[in-house]
Amino acid sequence: MDNQQEDAFGCQFCDYESRHFYKLIKHLKHNHVLNRDFKITCGVNECRRTYKMVRKLVNHIRSKHKDFADQHLPLRRNLQNLPGNGDQSNDGDSDHQELEEEEEEQILPEEYQIDYKHLVSHLFVEAREKYKVSGKACEFIGLEVRKMMEKRLRDLSSQVSTVCRREGIDVPELHDIISEFNDPLAEAVGKYNTQYNFENNKKRNSTHFVAPEKVVLGMKNESQRTEDTYQYVPILQSLKALLQHDDILAQVFQGHQCGTGRISSFTDAQLYNDHEFFKRYPKALQIYLYFDEFKVANPLRNRGEYKLGGFYFLLGNLEPKYRSKQHIVQLACLCKVTDLKHYGLEVILARLISDLKTLETDGIEFYHDGRKFHFHGTLALVVGDNLAQHFMGGFPENFSTSLRLCRFCTGTNELVKTSLREDDFTWRNQEGYNEQANTVEVHPHLSSVYWREAAFTT
């Protein structure tokens, strides 16, 4: 490939690198071959030939660059001579054997086969999530593609029979033999031929899918028939899945401090540079938490029971230009706003807070490309609009009648209307908060003087 180095082969579509060329070929098959504009350049000895199929690229390298192929694309019979294999020469068999052109006449073990289920799952998920293809349309495409593949297999049987008769080859059981062929691609497409099958198989076969968990809250009153619940997507599992992507992992290691004295990101601020946690773990995962409410019914009707609250997060380790992309934002928690008001933030976010504490103290461990990684992380920022920030902070959400309506200062409603100078206002700070909390502890009725209520008690 174009960016191959002396000791590593790099993918021209992402940041993936490997010391083994055959692993790069395998990476291309599983991650990029389905892209509509996929076109790969040879790059061996500055060769500029391009191909739309990985197999044709491999054939070209073995035909035109034999010295390179002998060293980096050995056939299975030559694996024993690979440098550095020694007694563990069988460890790379599955990767090399996928590239082998002259395979023995046997049914390959499962670990040597192409994972068609993963490829088909990736195709349908991308069609639905990226290109917004409806479930019905995906169902129709799956059924039609499977019909075409089955017809193609029947046509292939007839063509093979015709060629055998023309060449004088007598194979009486030929049709029976071909009928025994099990097309894994057709089988994989068949598993996604309905929306129900798609949802079930997506969970089993999608490499990075993290299933949401239903958390029971209880009942607001005795007359209620069903329990109140909310959905939580385990953030630790989501982080492990995200870090399986080579480009995201590379961004975490790279870091994005400006270094010019300008503040272009949270990592350029004094708060980050003075924080003891980030000093101890310079590559720590930075979690940006975002909260917002939205309606899933007619927006013209003011019906609170159809209003949902969503808690989302993204990795602050990513380059700033990617943080505003919708596909980067990950869902952490989804609940009804009525439940959020009734049970409180502390109950709804209990699972999330517990996982964030685990991320801080123990971190997460995962394996990627045969290497073990361990990362710590913490909540870096909590962002949202005015209403969301006031709700999470326990400040008044009514900006017209509240006594103290600002979360940054202690200015009263009247003072805000008459004063225009910053010096006229007293900023909220930790010392002032502690003093107010002590006052409210003795005189609880004064709580509304300073805040709406405390968002968290612990």
Secondary structure, 3 states (H helix, E strand, C coil): CCCCCCCCEECCCCCCEECCHHHHHHHHHHHCCCCCCCCEECCHHHCCCEECCHHHHHHHHHHHCHHHHHHHCCCHHHHHHCCCCHHHHHHHHHHHHCCCCCCCCCCCCHHHCCCHHHHHHHHHHHHHHCCCCCHHHHHHHHHHHHHHHHHHHHHHHHHHHHHHHHCCCCCCCHHHHHHCCCCHHHHHHHCCCCHHHHHHHHHHHCCCCCCCEEEEEECCCCCCCCCEEEEECCHHHHHHHHCCCHHHHHHHHHCCCCCCCCCCCHHHCHHHHCCHHHHHCCCCEEEEEEEEEEECCCCCCCCHHHEEEEEEEEECCCCHHHCCCHHHCEEEEEEEHHHHHHHCHHHHCHHHHHHHHHHHHCCEEEEECCEEEEECEEEEEEECCHHHHHHHHCCCCCCCCCCECCCCECCEHHHHHHCCCHHHCCECCHHHHHHHHHHHHHCHHHHHHHCCCCCCCC
